[in-house]
């Protein structure tokens, strides 16, 4: 073995309460290579790397670096060994400059003055060496996500690391930014670094990694060389036997049975010149006009934080729009109470299940009827009909494969994936006419994600229209009929299915309007 | 099985609380076993003791519900005694002004006046929260102080009874006395009202749509809002409902126990109500049972003071220990989970 592997993790076990996160996992990082750590949500990828970085301690197993056993107790230890990690959520101070963020917590040459000239020089050197272009004096808050990620990588490089761990680094990036990240990674490897690339996206692994390890449900499935990796084999390794790959939407490459939206009829839902000024007096939505037709899935693409959250909250009237109109099935919906919006068949999956999607201190049944509790399905004359609530709940638990002891179990006992299933079951439980879904597949493993797509497409056939808001371009391009791109609170373009092209959407996501973009309709 | 499992940590906490308090009693030079025998025995040895316990139970249950109803939405009503005083004043005013009415008019009017006065006393803090987001803990407490001065004014004012030797009003009309439901013992019909309220609150929170919204609001206000529940209205409603129940407790004290307004009739029911509500962990169904247990302690404590000269404050120590150990057992269970 010798120095062939810079990192060797052997027999790693990790238990969280009654949940086994990792079971006897081995992981090898070849020196000077990019190793893809592939797996669906909840497979244990991040947990494994958090152990290497010292955020968690393993219950059993050893970590070797260059063949020597090392003991990592905290991120301080791992940094001392030259291991750095870039998390999905950046740990940055937004009103500090790039350079201040990078040197924060590191040793500086002049600790008692704020003379950071030597550090600035070092950072500039690192930037040129690794092809990371950025201005060290810029304030973090003013930078796009892709650049902020470069800062995070620089933070690690500044500390002289040899091993870099990237956790789902492409989540909030435009395709262009992804390409530029991959370029930099290749340069880093040439300069002698070894990189672990955590992702659930097969395509990325195939395009940038030298070797691939697949985890599923906390166990090793396969590890192989890029050259010998066949896509089908990897798919199978990731999803296991639970998913019928042939019938799945995710692996269908867009070739599934569907219906065309009714573009000839009037739109079922539309907003005209919708604007919203938030409590900080910032205009976060600017004249948004969108049309949604019967049987249509309309995607809203954009880097997170460009007004997506405000747009859905204004549509559901959780925030009141400053100006503009919302119409739903021919009726004025602007300013309609949220309760009536739900009861009229316009339903909503909120972005953050723990924040505004779920009641942890109430039963599963309470959660399954939330939003519909006042409809005739569950109540009469102000009294709840628990009998029908419970029978419907049991039916939903069964159909949506929610792992729970029963309808009266407390919501707080459910895992994240199961909470997401409750929210999915909730919106599909009544015959709603329109769904606003914000990150509906967040935190779901591959079979569950596929299940959500199948449900959305099945309901689409039955006539439901969906407004799908997500950062995941693959998801949007897979199931949408049209994609509108939101940039700084503005719709900068609407593309029809035949115009879907990753880089074109990416350009719009960074605010470059393309000249020939028309809001053309298909059919 | 399930109920036993859930009750077990509470029983354990109670045992530990009594053990620790027993050590204090022993250190003070008394016999703890005899003391506890007195505390627990008094309520059951004589019919009189039992009736006294029930009479204590009425305001304790109502005060606890006045706390737990808003608590279900995550709001704290610490104004139970102010609302109780307001309710008592409202009932007294009705009882004196309409003193000549027959019982089937006067009594309902008197009780209703108490409920409305309590609700209005709670409405002001609730509205300040609704409209200006002013913290309800602060305002409900401050409204207690206003109530203390108000009862002083009323009990020494135009209706005052100069012969009483303590700030007291004249009696309400005889039609405003809650009738006794037993011939041998002084048990008034207030116990039936309190029972009905306890059952009503349970039905409201567990069976009605509005109660569902109350529970949902408490479980996660943001999610409730996203799913069409007007949480601000829920906060307002829950606080006013709680205050109405507290007002009712004041009306029952007037109509059932004193037949007049007496300064200090709020006793320490607020604190005991908070303790009961917290021991019951906000569970409305558990409140009447916990309240009964605390009523036993309260009645037993007086007897203990009479017969053994152990200061009645000893029971406060027991109650405080009980609360501390129950809260601790919750922490321990959460750690284990």
Interface residues (C-beta under 8 A of the other chain):
Chain A: X17 X313 X316 X318 X337 X338 X339 X340 X341 X342 X343 X348 X350 X355 X356 X357 X358 X359 X360 X361 X362 X366 X370 X371 X373 X374 X379 X382 X383 X384 X386 X411
Chain B: X207 X208 X209 X210 X212 X213 X215 X216 X218 X219 X220 X222 X223 X224 X225 X226 X227 X228 X229 X230 X337
